[in-house]
């Protein structure tokens, strides 16, 4: 386990131009204190193939979009009176 003193030593040896990156990384870790958030951020990507019976029709919707079918976001916004 890394101790705070070790992290302080590492920080002290960083070149000044790397400090902004180190600051962002540490701020990101600090912002994800929740074990659930941290687990979600560190989870491996979902690399399983989509199947219509698994994805609720997402694959079919993508095929429709590729064929130029369906409604654009702008059309839906107009139909809902959001524009």
mmCIF file of the N, C-alpha and C atoms, coordinates in Angstrom:
data_MODEL
# 
_entry.id   MODEL 
# 
loop_
_atom_site.group_PDB 
_atom_site.id 
_atom_site.type_symbol 
_atom_site.label_atom_id 
_atom_site.label_alt_id 
_atom_site.label_comp_id 
_atom_site.label_asym_id 
_atom_site.label_entity_id 
_atom_site.label_seq_id 
_atom_site.pdbx_PDB_ins_code 
_atom_site.Cartn_x 
_atom_site.Cartn_y 
_atom_site.Cartn_z 
_atom_site.occupancy 
_atom_site.B_iso_or_equiv 
_atom_site.pdbx_formal_charge 
_atom_site.auth_seq_id 
_atom_site.auth_comp_id 
_atom_site.auth_asym_id 
_atom_site.auth_atom_id 
_atom_site.pdbx_PDB_model_num 
ATOM 1   N N  . UNK A 1 1  ? 0.837   -1.182 0.000   1.00 0.00 ? 1  UNK A N  1 
ATOM 2   C CA . UNK A 1 1  ? 0.000   0.000  0.000   1.00 0.00 ? 1  UNK A CA 1 
ATOM 3   C C  . UNK A 1 1  ? 0.885   1.250  0.000   1.00 0.00 ? 1  UNK A C  1 
ATOM 4   N N  . UNK A 1 2  ? 0.524   2.188  -0.820  1.00 0.00 ? 2  UNK A N  1 
ATOM 5   C CA . UNK A 1 2  ? 1.288   3.443  -0.908  1.00 0.00 ? 2  UNK A CA 1 
ATOM 6   C C  . UNK A 1 2  ? 0.860   4.365  0.227   1.00 0.00 ? 2  UNK A C  1 
ATOM 7   N N  . UNK A 1 3  ? 1.838   4.922  0.872   1.00 0.00 ? 3  UNK A N  1 
ATOM 8   C CA . UNK A 1 3  ? 1.557   5.863  1.967   1.00 0.00 ? 3  UNK A CA 1 
ATOM 9   C C  . UNK A 1 3  ? 1.549   7.283  1.436   1.00 0.00 ? 3  UNK A C  1 
ATOM 10  N N  . UNK A 1 4  ? 0.915   8.167  2.183   1.00 0.00 ? 4  UNK A N  1 
ATOM 11  C CA . UNK A 1 4  ? 0.839   9.575  1.795   1.00 0.00 ? 4  UNK A CA 1 
ATOM 12  C C  . UNK A 1 4  ? 2.226   10.182 1.596   1.00 0.00 ? 4  UNK A C  1 
ATOM 13  N N  . UNK A 1 5  ? 3.147   9.800  2.434   1.00 0.00 ? 5  UNK A N  1 
ATOM 14  C CA . UNK A 1 5  ? 4.507   10.351 2.337   1.00 0.00 ? 5  UNK A CA 1 
ATOM 15  C C  . UNK A 1 5  ? 5.124   10.001 0.982   1.00 0.00 ? 5  UNK A C  1 
ATOM 16  N N  . UNK A 1 6  ? 4.858   8.793  0.508   1.00 0.00 ? 6  UNK A N  1 
ATOM 17  C CA . UNK A 1 6  ? 5.382   8.384  -0.793  1.00 0.00 ? 6  UNK A CA 1 
ATOM 18  C C  . UNK A 1 6  ? 4.757   9.221  -1.906  1.00 0.00 ? 6  UNK A C  1 
ATOM 19  N N  . UNK A 1 7  ? 3.470   9.454  -1.798  1.00 0.00 ? 7  UNK A N  1 
ATOM 20  C CA . UNK A 1 7  ? 2.800   10.290 -2.800  1.00 0.00 ? 7  UNK A CA 1 
ATOM 21  C C  . UNK A 1 7  ? 3.330   11.719 -2.766  1.00 0.00 ? 7  UNK A C  1 
ATOM 22  N N  . UNK A 1 8  ? 3.573   12.238 -1.585  1.00 0.00 ? 8  UNK A N  1 
ATOM 23  C CA . UNK A 1 8  ? 4.145   13.579 -1.463  1.00 0.00 ? 8  UNK A CA 1 
ATOM 24  C C  . UNK A 1 8  ? 5.527   13.632 -2.122  1.00 0.00 ? 8  UNK A C  1 
ATOM 25  N N  . UNK A 1 9  ? 6.324   12.599 -1.896  1.00 0.00 ? 9  UNK A N  1 
ATOM 26  C CA . UNK A 1 9  ? 7.661   12.560 -2.515  1.00 0.00 ? 9  UNK A CA 1 
ATOM 27  C C  . UNK A 1 9  ? 7.552   12.523 -4.040  1.00 0.00 ? 9  UNK A C  1 
ATOM 28  N N  . UNK A 1 10 ? 6.627   11.714 -4.553  1.00 0.00 ? 10 UNK A N  1 
ATOM 29  C CA . UNK A 1 10 ? 6.426   11.652 -6.003  1.00 0.00 ? 10 UNK A CA 1 
ATOM 30  C C  . UNK A 1 10 ? 6.004   13.006 -6.551  1.00 0.00 ? 10 UNK A C  1 
ATOM 31  N N  . UNK A 1 11 ? 5.110   13.655 -5.855  1.00 0.00 ? 11 UNK A N  1 
ATOM 32  C CA . UNK A 1 11 ? 4.641   14.969 -6.284  1.00 0.00 ? 11 UNK A CA 1 
ATOM 33  C C  . UNK A 1 11 ? 5.780   15.983 -6.273  1.00 0.00 ? 11 UNK A C  1 
ATOM 34  N N  . UNK A 1 12 ? 6.610   15.917 -5.255  1.00 0.00 ? 12 UNK A N  1 
ATOM 35  C CA . UNK A 1 12 ? 7.729   16.856 -5.151  1.00 0.00 ? 12 UNK A CA 1 
ATOM 36  C C  . UNK A 1 12 ? 8.757   16.672 -6.265  1.00 0.00 ? 12 UNK A C  1 
ATOM 37  N N  . UNK A 1 13 ? 8.826   15.484 -6.852  1.00 0.00 ? 13 UNK A N  1 
ATOM 38  C CA . UNK A 1 13 ? 9.820   15.238 -7.907  1.00 0.00 ? 13 UNK A CA 1 
ATOM 39  C C  . UNK A 1 13 ? 9.288   15.523 -9.310  1.00 0.00 ? 13 UNK A C  1 
ATOM 40  N N  . UNK A 1 14 ? 7.996   15.797 -9.436  1.00 0.00 ? 14 UNK A N  1 
ATOM 41  C CA . UNK A 1 14 ? 7.421   16.065 -10.759 1.00 0.00 ? 14 UNK A CA 1 
ATOM 42  C C  . UNK A 1 14 ? 7.896   17.410 -11.297 1.00 0.00 ? 14 UNK A C  1 
ATOM 43  N N  . UNK A 1 15 ? 8.155   17.490 -12.586 1.00 0.00 ? 15 UNK A N  1 
ATOM 44  C CA . UNK A 1 15 ? 8.474   18.785 -13.186 1.00 0.00 ? 15 UNK A CA 1 
ATOM 45  C C  . UNK A 1 15 ? 7.239   19.696 -13.124 1.00 0.00 ? 15 UNK A C  1 
ATOM 46  N N  . UNK A 1 16 ? 7.468   20.986 -13.049 1.00 0.00 ? 16 UNK A N  1 
ATOM 47  C CA . UNK A 1 16 ? 6.366   21.946 -12.931 1.00 0.00 ? 16 UNK A CA 1 
ATOM 48  C C  . UNK A 1 16 ? 5.338   21.796 -14.047 1.00 0.00 ? 16 UNK A C  1 
ATOM 49  N N  . UNK A 1 17 ? 5.781   21.442 -15.256 1.00 0.00 ? 17 UNK A N  1 
ATOM 50  C CA . UNK A 1 17 ? 4.832   21.343 -16.369 1.00 0.00 ? 17 UNK A CA 1 
ATOM 51  C C  . UNK A 1 17 ? 3.882   20.145 -16.218 1.00 0.00 ? 17 UNK A C  1 
ATOM 52  N N  . UNK A 1 18 ? 4.222   19.186 -15.361 1.00 0.00 ? 18 UNK A N  1 
ATOM 53  C CA . UNK A 1 18 ? 3.347   18.030 -15.131 1.00 0.00 ? 18 UNK A CA 1 
ATOM 54  C C  . UNK A 1 18 ? 2.380   18.243 -13.966 1.00 0.00 ? 18 UNK A C  1 
ATOM 55  N N  . UNK A 1 19 ? 2.542   19.312 -13.217 1.00 0.00 ? 19 UNK A N  1 
ATOM 56  C CA . UNK A 1 19 ? 1.687   19.540 -12.050 1.00 0.00 ? 19 UNK A CA 1 
ATOM 57  C C  . UNK A 1 19 ? 0.208   19.698 -12.410 1.00 0.00 ? 19 UNK A C  1 
ATOM 58  N N  . UNK A 1 20 ? -0.139  20.403 -13.495 1.00 0.00 ? 20 UNK A N  1 
ATOM 59  C CA . UNK A 1 20 ? -1.573  20.488 -13.823 1.00 0.00 ? 20 UNK A CA 1 
ATOM 60  C C  . UNK A 1 20 ? -2.214  19.122 -14.081 1.00 0.00 ? 20 UNK A C  1 
ATOM 61  N N  . UNK A 1 21 ? -1.477  18.243 -14.754 1.00 0.00 ? 21 UNK A N  1 
ATOM 62  C CA . UNK A 1 21 ? -2.008  16.900 -15.018 1.00 0.00 ? 21 UNK A CA 1 
ATOM 63  C C  . UNK A 1 21 ? -2.172  16.139 -13.710 1.00 0.00 ? 21 UNK A C  1 
ATOM 64  N N  . UNK A 1 22 ? -1.164  16.197 -12.851 1.00 0.00 ? 22 UNK A N  1 
ATOM 65  C CA . UNK A 1 22 ? -1.244  15.511 -11.560 1.00 0.00 ? 22 UNK A CA 1 
ATOM 66  C C  . UNK A 1 22 ? -2.411  16.060 -10.744 1.00 0.00 ? 22 UNK A C  1 
ATOM 67  N N  . UNK A 1 23 ? -2.604  17.357 -10.794 1.00 0.00 ? 23 UNK A N  1 
ATOM 68  C CA . UNK A 1 23 ? -3.714  17.973 -10.062 1.00 0.00 ? 23 UNK A CA 1 
ATOM 69  C C  . UNK A 1 23 ? -5.058  17.471 -10.555 1.00 0.00 ? 23 UNK A C  1 
ATOM 70  N N  . UNK A 1 24 ? -5.205  17.376 -11.883 1.00 0.00 ? 24 UNK A N  1 
ATOM 71  C CA . UNK A 1 24 ? -6.472  16.881 -12.441 1.00 0.00 ? 24 UNK A CA 1 
ATOM 72  C C  . UNK A 1 24 ? -6.700  15.412 -12.065 1.00 0.00 ? 24 UNK A C  1 
ATOM 73  N N  . UNK A 1 25 ? -5.650  14.615 -12.119 1.00 0.00 ? 25 UNK A N  1 
ATOM 74  C CA . UNK A 1 25 ? -5.797  13.207 -11.758 1.00 0.00 ? 25 UNK A CA 1 
ATOM 75  C C  . UNK A 1 25 ? -6.208  13.043 -10.290 1.00 0.00 ? 25 UNK A C  1 
ATOM 76  N N  . UNK A 1 26 ? -5.548  13.789 -9.423  1.00 0.00 ? 26 UNK A N  1 
ATOM 77  C CA . UNK A 1 26 ? -5.887  13.699 -8.002  1.00 0.00 ? 26 UNK A CA 1 
ATOM 78  C C  . UNK A 1 26 ? -7.287  14.240 -7.723  1.00 0.00 ? 26 UNK A C  1 
ATOM 79  N N  . UNK A 1 27 ? -7.656  15.321 -8.396  1.00 0.00 ? 27 UNK A N  1 
ATOM 80  C CA . UNK A 1 27 ? -9.008  15.862 -8.221  1.00 0.00 ? 27 UNK A CA 1 
ATOM 81  C C  . UNK A 1 27 ? -10.040 14.845 -8.690  1.00 0.00 ? 27 UNK A C  1 
ATOM 82  N N  . UNK A 1 28 ? -9.740  14.141 -9.793  1.00 0.00 ? 28 UNK A N  1 
ATOM 83  C CA . UNK A 1 28 ? -10.651 13.113 -10.275 1.00 0.00 ? 28 UNK A CA 1 
ATOM 84  C C  . UNK A 1 28 ? -10.817 11.978 -9.291  1.00 0.00 ? 28 UNK A C  1 
ATOM 85  N N  . UNK A 1 29 ? -9.726  11.557 -8.693  1.00 0.00 ? 29 UNK A N  1 
ATOM 86  C CA . UNK A 1 29 ? -9.815  10.508 -7.677  1.00 0.00 ? 29 UNK A CA 1 
ATOM 87  C C  . UNK A 1 29 ? -10.611 10.975 -6.475  1.00 0.00 ? 29 UNK A C  1 
ATOM 88  N N  . UNK A 1 30 ? -10.386 12.210 -6.079  1.00 0.00 ? 30 UNK A N  1 
ATOM 89  C CA . UNK A 1 30 ? -11.080 12.773 -4.925  1.00 0.00 ? 30 UNK A CA 1 
ATOM 90  C C  . UNK A 1 30 ? -12.575 12.900 -5.195  1.00 0.00 ? 30 UNK A C  1 
ATOM 91  N N  . UNK A 1 31 ? -12.938 13.212 -6.439  1.00 0.00 ? 31 UNK A N  1 
ATOM 92  C CA . UNK A 1 31 ? -14.341 13.381 -6.793  1.00 0.00 ? 31 UNK A CA 1 
ATOM 93  C C  . UNK A 1 31 ? -15.070 12.047 -6.858  1.00 0.00 ? 31 UNK A C  1 
ATOM 94  N N  . UNK A 1 32 ? -14.330 10.957 -6.955  1.00 0.00 ? 32 UNK A N  1 
ATOM 95  C CA . UNK A 1 32 ? -14.969 9.646  -7.072  1.00 0.00 ? 32 UNK A CA 1 
ATOM 96  C C  . UNK A 1 32 ? -14.749 8.823  -5.811  1.00 0.00 ? 32 UNK A C  1 
ATOM 97  N N  . UNK A 1 33 ? -14.991 9.451  -4.709  1.00 0.00 ? 33 UNK A N  1 
ATOM 98  C CA . UNK A 1 33 ? -14.824 8.771  -3.426  1.00 0.00 ? 33 UNK A CA 1 
ATOM 99  C C  . UNK A 1 33 ? -15.798 7.600  -3.297  1.00 0.00 ? 33 UNK A C  1 
ATOM 100 N N  . UNK A 1 34 ? -16.991 7.735  -3.871  1.00 0.00 ? 34 UNK A N  1 
ATOM 101 C CA . UNK A 1 34 ? -17.991 6.679  -3.767  1.00 0.00 ? 34 UNK A CA 1 
ATOM 102 C C  . UNK A 1 34 ? -17.463 5.396  -4.396  1.00 0.00 ? 34 UNK A C  1 
ATOM 103 N N  . UNK A 1 35 ? -17.503 4.294  -3.680  1.00 0.00 ? 35 UNK A N  1 
ATOM 104 C CA . UNK A 1 35 ? -17.033 3.025  -4.249  1.00 0.00 ? 35 UNK A CA 1 
ATOM 105 C C  . UNK A 1 35 ? -17.818 2.626  -5.498  1.00 0.00 ? 35 UNK A C  1 
ATOM 106 N N  . UNK A 1 36 ? -19.094 2.971  -5.538  1.00 0.00 ? 36 UNK A N  1 
ATOM 107 C CA . UNK A 1 36 ? -19.911 2.635  -6.705  1.00 0.00 ? 36 UNK A CA 1 
ATOM 108 C C  . UNK A 1 36 ? -19.442 3.434  -7.917  1.00 0.00 ? 36 UNK A C  1 
ATOM 109 N N  . UNK A 1 37 ? -19.247 4.748  -7.733  1.00 0.00 ? 37 UNK A N  1 
ATOM 110 C CA . UNK A 1 37 ? -18.754 5.582  -8.839  1.00 0.00 ? 37 UNK A CA 1 
ATOM 111 C C  . UNK A 1 37 ? -17.393 5.099  -9.321  1.00 0.00 ? 37 UNK A C  1 
ATOM 112 N N  . UNK A 1 38 ? -16.522 4.804  -8.395  1.00 0.00 ? 38 UNK A N  1 
ATOM 113 C CA . UNK A 1 38 ? -15.184 4.347  -8.761  1.00 0.00 ? 38 UNK A CA 1 
ATOM 114 C C  . UNK A 1 38 ? -15.257 3.034  -9.536  1.00 0.00 ? 38 UNK A C  1 
ATOM 115 N N  . UNK A 1 39 ? -16.107 2.103  -9.082  1.00 0.00 ? 39 UNK A N  1 
ATOM 116 C CA . UNK A 1 39 ? -16.256 0.825  -9.778  1.00 0.00 ? 39 UNK A CA 1 
ATOM 117 C C  . UNK A 1 39 ? -16.791 1.022  -11.186 1.00 0.00 ? 39 UNK A C  1 
ATOM 118 N N  . UNK A 1 40 ? -17.743 1.939  -11.354 1.00 0.00 ? 40 UNK A N  1 
ATOM 119 C CA . UNK A 1 40 ? -18.285 2.207  -12.690 1.00 0.00 ? 40 UNK A CA 1 
ATOM 120 C C  . UNK A 1 40 ? -17.233 2.807  -13.606 1.00 0.00 ? 40 UNK A C  1 
ATOM 121 N N  . UNK A 1 41 ? -16.434 3.720  -13.078 1.00 0.00 ? 41 UNK A N  1 
ATOM 122 C CA . UNK A 1 41 ? -15.402 4.356  -13.896 1.00 0.00 ? 41 UNK A CA 1 
ATOM 123 C C  . UNK A 1 41 ? -14.310 3.371  -14.295 1.00 0.00 ? 41 UNK A C  1 
ATOM 124 N N  . UNK A 1 42 ? -14.016 2.410  -13.433 1.00 0.00 ? 42 UNK A N  1 
ATOM 125 C CA . UNK A 1 42 ? -12.937 1.469  -13.698 1.00 0.00 ? 42 UNK A CA 1 
ATOM 126 C C  . UNK A 1 42 ? -13.400 0.171  -14.354 1.00 0.00 ? 42 UNK A C  1 
ATOM 127 N N  . UNK A 1 43 ? -14.703 0.050  -14.587 1.00 0.00 ? 43 UNK A N  1 
ATOM 128 C CA . UNK A 1 43 ? -15.231 -1.175 -15.189 1.00 0.00 ? 43 UNK A CA 1 
ATOM 129 C C  . UNK A 1 43 ? -14.726 -1.329 -16.615 1.00 0.00 ? 43 UNK A C  1 
ATOM 130 N N  . UNK A 1 44 ? -14.458 -2.558 -17.032 1.00 0.00 ? 44 UNK A N  1 
ATOM 131 C CA . UNK A 1 44 ? -14.002 -2.773 -18.412 1.00 0.00 ? 44 UNK A CA 1 
ATOM 132 C C  . UNK A 1 44 ? -15.131 -2.443 -19.377 1.00 0.00 ? 44 UNK A C  1 
ATOM 133 N N  . UNK A 1 45 ? -14.792 -2.060 -20.600 1.00 0.00 ? 45 UNK A N  1 
ATOM 134 C CA . UNK A 1 45 ? -15.836 -1.736 -21.578 1.00 0.00 ? 45 UNK A CA 1 
ATOM 135 C C  . UNK A 1 45 ? -16.662 -2.972 -21.942 1.00 0.00 ? 45 UNK A C  1 
ATOM 136 N N  . UNK A 1 46 ? -17.903 -2.736 -22.283 1.00 0.00 ? 46 UNK A N  1 
ATOM 137 C CA . UNK A 1 46 ? -18.780 -3.817 -22.713 1.00 0.00 ? 46 UNK A CA 1 
ATOM 138 C C  . UNK A 1 46 ? -18.429 -4.160 -24.150 1.00 0.00 ? 46 UNK A C  1 
ATOM 139 N N  . UNK A 1 47 ? -17.832 -5.321 -24.365 1.00 0.00 ? 47 UNK A N  1 
ATOM 140 C CA . UNK A 1 47 ? -17.408 -5.692 -25.707 1.00 0.00 ? 47 UNK A CA 1 
ATOM 141 C C  . UNK A 1 47 ? -18.227 -6.835 -26.286 1.00 0.00 ? 47 UNK A C  1 
ATOM 142 N N  . UNK A 1 48 ? -19.375 -7.117 -25.664 1.00 0.00 ? 48 UNK A N  1 
ATOM 143 C CA . UNK A 1 48 ? -20.232 -8.168 -26.195 1.00 0.00 ? 48 UNK A CA 1 
ATOM 144 C C  . UNK A 1 48 ? -21.052 -7.615 -27.356 1.00 0.00 ? 48 UNK A C  1 
ATOM 145 N N  . UNK A 1 49 ? -21.276 -8.452 -28.349 1.00 0.00 ? 49 UNK A N  1 
ATOM 146 C CA . UNK A 1 49 ? -22.050 -8.035 -29.519 1.00 0.00 ? 49 UNK A CA 1 
ATOM 147 C C  . UNK A 1 49 ? -23.501 -7.777 -29.131 1.00 0.00 ? 49 UNK A C  1 
ATOM 148 N N  . UNK A 1 50 ? -24.097 -6.783 -29.800 1.00 0.00 ? 50 UNK A N  1 
ATOM 149 C CA . UNK A 1 50 ? -25.514 -6.497 -29.583 1.00 0.00 ? 50 UNK A CA 1 
ATOM 150 C C  . UNK A 1 50 ? -26.358 -7.571 -30.249 1.00 0.00 ? 50 UNK A C  1 
ATOM 151 N N  . UNK A 1 51 ? -27.435 -7.903 -29.630 1.00 0.00 ? 51 UNK A N  1 
ATOM 152 C CA . UNK A 1 51 ? -28.424 -8.792 -30.223 1.00 0.00 ? 51 UNK A CA 1 
ATOM 153 C C  . UNK A 1 51 ? -29.785 -8.202 -29.901 1.00 0.00 ? 51 UNK A C  1 
ATOM 154 N N  . UNK A 1 52 ? -30.692 -8.213 -30.863 1.00 0.00 ? 52 UNK A N  1 
ATOM 155 C CA . UNK A 1 52 ? -31.990 -7.572 -30.658 1.00 0.00 ? 52 UNK A CA 1 
ATOM 156 C C  . UNK A 1 52 ? -32.736 -8.115 -29.449 1.00 0.00 ? 52 UNK A C  1 
ATOM 157 N N  . UNK A 1 53 ? -32.557 -9.383 -29.153 1.00 0.00 ? 53 UNK A N  1 
ATOM 158 C CA . UNK A 1 53 ? -33.250 -9.909 -27.988 1.00 0.00 ? 53 UNK A CA 1 
ATOM 159 C C  . UNK A 1 53 ? -32.601 -9.453 -26.689 1.00 0.00 ? 53 UNK A C  1 
ATOM 160 N N  . UNK A 1 54 ? -31.379 -8.936 -26.759 1.00 0.00 ? 54 UNK A N  1 
ATOM 161 C CA . UNK A 1 54 ? -30.680 -8.467 -25.564 1.00 0.00 ? 54 UNK A CA 1 
ATOM 162 C C  . UNK A 1 54 ? -30.732 -6.952 -25.401 1.00 0.00 ? 54 UNK A C  1 
ATOM 163 N N  . UNK A 1 55 ? -30.796 -6.216 -26.507 1.00 0.00 ? 55 UNK A N  1 
ATOM 164 C CA . UNK A 1 55 ? -30.620 -4.764 -26.417 1.00 0.00 ? 55 UNK A CA 1 
ATOM 165 C C  . UNK A 1 55 ? -31.902 -3.962 -26.595 1.00 0.00 ? 55 UNK A C  1 
ATOM 166 N N  . UNK A 1 56 ? -33.034 -4.592 -26.575 1.00 0.00 ? 56 UNK A N  1 
ATOM 167 C CA . UNK A 1 56 ? -34.284 -3.854 -26.667 1.00 0.00 ? 56 UNK A CA 1 
ATOM 168 C C  . UNK A 1 56 ? -34.496 -3.184 -28.013 1.00 0.00 ? 56 UNK A C  1 
ATOM 169 N N  . UNK A 1 57 ? -33.922 -3.712 -29.071 1.00 0.00 ? 57 UNK A N  1 
ATOM 170 C CA . UNK A 1 57 ? -34.126 -3.164 -30.402 1.00 0.00 ? 57 UNK A CA 1 
ATOM 171 C C  . UNK A 1 57 ? -33.083 -2.169 -30.852 1.00 0.00 ? 57 UNK A C  1 
ATOM 172 N N  . UNK A 1 58 ? -32.044 -1.983 -30.072 1.00 0.00 ? 58 UNK A N  1 
ATOM 173 C CA . UNK A 1 58 ? -31.018 -1.006 -30.427 1.00 0.00 ? 58 UNK A CA 1 
ATOM 174 C C  . UNK A 1 58 ? -30.357 -1.347 -31.757 1.00 0.00 ? 58 UNK A C  1 
ATOM 175 N N  . UNK A 1 59 ? -30.082 -2.610 -31.997 1.00 0.00 ? 59 UNK A N  1 
ATOM 176 C CA . UNK A 1 59 ? -29.444 -3.002 -33.261 1.00 0.00 ? 59 UNK A CA 1 
ATOM 177 C C  . UNK A 1 59 ? -30.336 -2.657 -34.445 1.00 0.00 ? 59 UNK A C  1 
ATOM 178 N N  . UNK A 1 60 ? -31.625 -2.942 -34.326 1.00 0.00 ? 60 UNK A N  1 
ATOM 179 C CA . UNK A 1 60 ? -32.554 -2.617 -35.412 1.00 0.00 ? 60 UNK A CA 1 
ATOM 180 C C  . UNK A 1 60 ? -32.639 -1.110 -35.616 1.00 0.00 ? 60 UNK A C  1 
ATOM 181 N N  . UNK A 1 61 ? -32.665 -0.347 -34.531 1.00 0.00 ? 61 UNK A N  1 
ATOM 182 C CA . UNK A 1 61 ? -32.708 1.112  -34.646 1.00 0.00 ? 61 UNK A CA 1 
ATOM 183 C C  . UNK A 1 61 ? -31.474 1.637  -35.362 1.00 0.00 ? 61 UNK A C  1 
ATOM 184 N N  . UNK A 1 62 ? -30.317 1.056  -35.095 1.00 0.00 ? 62 UNK A N  1 
ATOM 185 C CA . UNK A 1 62 ? -29.094 1.469  -35.778 1.00 0.00 ? 62 UNK A CA 1 
ATOM 186 C C  . UNK A 1 62 ? -29.171 1.147  -37.268 1.00 0.00 ? 62 UNK A C  1 
ATOM 187 N N  . UNK A 1 63 ? -29.712 -0.030 -37.603 1.00 0.00 ? 63 UNK A N  1 
ATOM 188 C CA . UNK A 1 63 ? -29.850 -0.381 -39.027 1.00 0.00 ? 63 UNK A CA 1 
ATOM 189 C C  . UNK A 1 63 ? -30.809 0.577  -39.721 1.00 0.00 ? 63 UNK A C  1 
ATOM 190 N N  . UNK A 1 64 ? -31.908 0.947  -39.041 1.00 0.00 ? 64 UNK A N  1 
ATOM 191 C CA . UNK A 1 64 ? -32.865 1.902  -39.617 1.00 0.00 ? 64 UNK A CA 1 
ATOM 192 C C  . UNK A 1 64 ? -32.186 3.243  -39.869 1.00 0.00 ? 64 UNK A C  1 
ATOM 193 N N  . UNK A 1 65 ? -31.381 3.686  -38.928 1.00 0.00 ? 65 UNK A N  1 
ATOM 194 C CA . UNK A 1 65 ? -30.677 4.961  -39.086 1.00 0.00 ? 65 UNK A CA 1 
ATOM 195 C C  . UNK A 1 65 ? -29.729 4.895  -40.286 1.00 0.00 ? 65 UNK A C  1 
ATOM 196 N N  . UNK A 1 66 ? -29.029 3.775  -40.431 1.00 0.00 ? 66 UNK A N  1 
ATOM 197 C CA . UNK A 1 66 ? -28.109 3.614  -41.562 1.00 0.00 ? 66 UNK A CA 1 
ATOM 198 C C  . UNK A 1 66 ? -28.858 3.651  -42.893 1.00 0.00 ? 66 UNK A C  1 
ATOM 199 N N  . UNK A 1 67 ? -30.125 3.186  -42.901 1.00 0.00 ? 67 UNK A N  1 
ATOM 200 C CA . UNK A 1 67 ? -30.932 3.214  -44.125 1.00 0.00 ? 67 UNK A CA 1 
ATOM 201 C C  . UNK A 1 67 ? -31.587 4.574  -44.335 1.00 0.00 ? 67 UNK A C  1 
ATOM 202 N N  . UNK A 1 68 ? -31.394 5.503  -43.396 1.00 0.00 ? 68 UNK A N  1 
ATOM 203 C CA . UNK A 1 68 ? -31.997 6.837  -43.504 1.00 0.00 ? 68 UNK A CA 1 
ATOM 204 C C  . UNK A 1 68 ? -33.426 6.890  -43.030 1.00 0.00 ? 68 UNK A C  1 
ATOM 205 N N  . UNK A 1 69 ? -33.870 5.885  -42.330 1.00 0.00 ? 69 UNK A N  1 
ATOM 206 C CA . UNK A 1 69 ? -35.232 5.842  -41.804 1.00 0.00 ? 69 UNK A CA 1 
ATOM 207 C C  . UNK A 1 69 ? -35.257 6.461  -40.410 1.00 0.00 ? 69 UNK A C  1 
ATOM 208 N N  . UNK A 1 70 ? -36.454 6.702  -39.932 1.00 0.00 ? 70 UNK A N  1 
ATOM 209 C CA . UNK A 1 70 ? -36.591 7.242  -38.593 1.00 0.00 ? 70 UNK A CA 1 
ATOM 210 C C  . UNK A 1 70 ? -36.654 8.757  -38.606 1.00 0.00 ? 70 UNK A C  1 
ATOM 211 N N  . UNK A 1 71 ? -36.667 9.341  -37.433 1.00 0.00 ? 71 UNK A N  1 
ATOM 212 C CA . UNK A 1 71 ? -36.786 10.792 -37.274 1.00 0.00 ? 71 UNK A CA 1 
ATOM 213 C C  . UNK A 1 71 ? -35.500 11.372 -36.728 1.00 0.00 ? 71 UNK A C  1 
ATOM 214 N N  . UNK A 1 72 ? -35.167 12.556 -37.208 1.00 0.00 ? 72 UNK A N  1 
ATOM 215 C CA . UNK A 1 72 ? -33.994 13.240 -36.670 1.00 0.00 ? 72 UNK A CA 1 
ATOM 216 C C  . UNK A 1 72 ? -34.352 13.871 -35.332 1.00 0.00 ? 72 UNK A C  1 
ATOM 217 N N  . UNK A 1 73 ? -33.351 14.232 -34.598 1.00 0.00 ? 73 UNK A N  1 
ATOM 218 C CA . UNK A 1 73 ? -33.571 14.914 -33.322 1.00 0.00 ? 73 UNK A CA 1 
ATOM 219 C C  . UNK A 1 73 ? -34.351 16.197 -33.539 1.00 0.00 ? 73 UNK A C  1 
ATOM 220 N N  . UNK A 1 74 ? -34.027 16.917 -34.602 1.00 0.00 ? 74 UNK A N  1 
ATOM 221 C CA . UNK A 1 74 ? -34.725 18.172 -34.901 1.00 0.00 ? 74 UNK A CA 1 
ATOM 222 C C  . UNK A 1 74 ? -36.208 17.923 -35.160 1.00 0.00 ? 74 UNK A C  1 
ATOM 223 N N  . UNK A 1 75 ? -36.526 16.839 -35.910 1.00 0.00 ? 75 UNK A N  1 
ATOM 224 C CA . UNK A 1 75 ? -37.927 16.520 -36.184 1.00 0.00 ? 75 UNK A CA 1 
ATOM 225 C C  . UNK A 1 75 ? -38.679 16.205 -34.894 1.00 0.00 ? 75 UNK A C  1 
ATOM 226 N N  . UNK A 1 76 ? -38.075 15.421 -34.049 1.00 0.00 ? 76 UNK A N  1 
ATOM 227 C CA . UNK A 1 76 ? -38.721 15.047 -32.790 1.00 0.00 ? 76 UNK A CA 1 
ATOM 228 C C  . UNK A 1 76 ? -38.931 16.277 -31.922 1.00 0.00 ? 76 UNK A C  1 
ATOM 229 N N  . UNK A 1 77 ? -37.941 17.157 -31.860 1.00 0.00 ? 77 UNK A N  1 
ATOM 230 C CA . UNK A 1 77 ? -38.072 18.379 -31.058 1.00 0.00 ? 77 UNK A CA 1 
ATOM 231 C C  . UNK A 1 77 ? -39.226 19.238 -31.576 1.00 0.00 ? 77 UNK A C  1 
ATOM 232 N N  . UNK A 1 78 ? -39.346 19.350 -32.917 1.00 0.00 ? 78 UNK A N  1 
ATOM 233 C CA . UNK A 1 78 ? -40.460 20.134 -33.495 1.00 0.00 ? 78 UNK A CA 1 
ATOM 234 C C  . UNK A 1 78 ? -41.804 19.492 -33.153 1.00 0.00 ? 78 UNK A C  1 
ATOM 235 N N  . UNK A 1 79 ? -41.876 18.163 -33.299 1.00 0.00 ? 79 UNK A N  1 
ATOM 236 C CA . UNK A 1 79 ? -43.128 17.465 -33.006 1.00 0.00 ? 79 UNK A CA 1 
ATOM 237 C C  . UNK A 1 79 ? -43.541 17.612 -31.543 1.00 0.00 ? 79 UNK A C  1 
ATOM 238 N N  . UNK A 1 80 ? -42.581 17.698 -30.658 1.00 0.00 ? 80 UNK A N  1 
ATOM 239 C CA . UNK A 1 80 ? -42.870 17.859 -29.236 1.00 0.00 ? 80 UNK A CA 1 
ATOM 240 C C  . UNK A 1 80 ? -43.028 19.316 -28.821 1.00 0.00 ? 80 UNK A C  1 
ATOM 241 N N  . UNK A 1 81 ? -42.861 20.224 -29.787 1.00 0.00 ? 81 UNK A N  1 
ATOM 242 C CA . UNK A 1 81 ? -42.988 21.653 -29.495 1.00 0.00 ? 81 UNK A CA 1 
ATOM 243 C C  . UNK A 1 81 ? -41.838 22.219 -28.692 1.00 0.00 ? 81 UNK A C  1 
ATOM 244 N N  . UNK A 1 82 ? -40.655 21.614 -28.838 1.00 0.00 ? 82 UNK A N  1 
ATOM 245 C CA . UNK A 1 82 ? -39.507 22.076 -28.090 1.00 0.00 ? 82 UNK A CA 1 
ATOM 246 C C  . UNK A 1 82 ? -38.675 23.073 -28.875 1.00 0.00 ? 82 UNK A C  1 
ATOM 247 N N  . UNK A 1 83 ? -39.069 23.351 -30.105 1.00 0.00 ? 83 UNK A N  1 
ATOM 248 C CA . UNK A 1 83 ? -38.345 24.347 -30.918 1.00 0.00 ? 83 UNK A CA 1 
ATOM 249 C C  . UNK A 1 83 ? -39.283 25.431 -31.352 1.00 0.00 ? 83 UNK A C  1 
# 
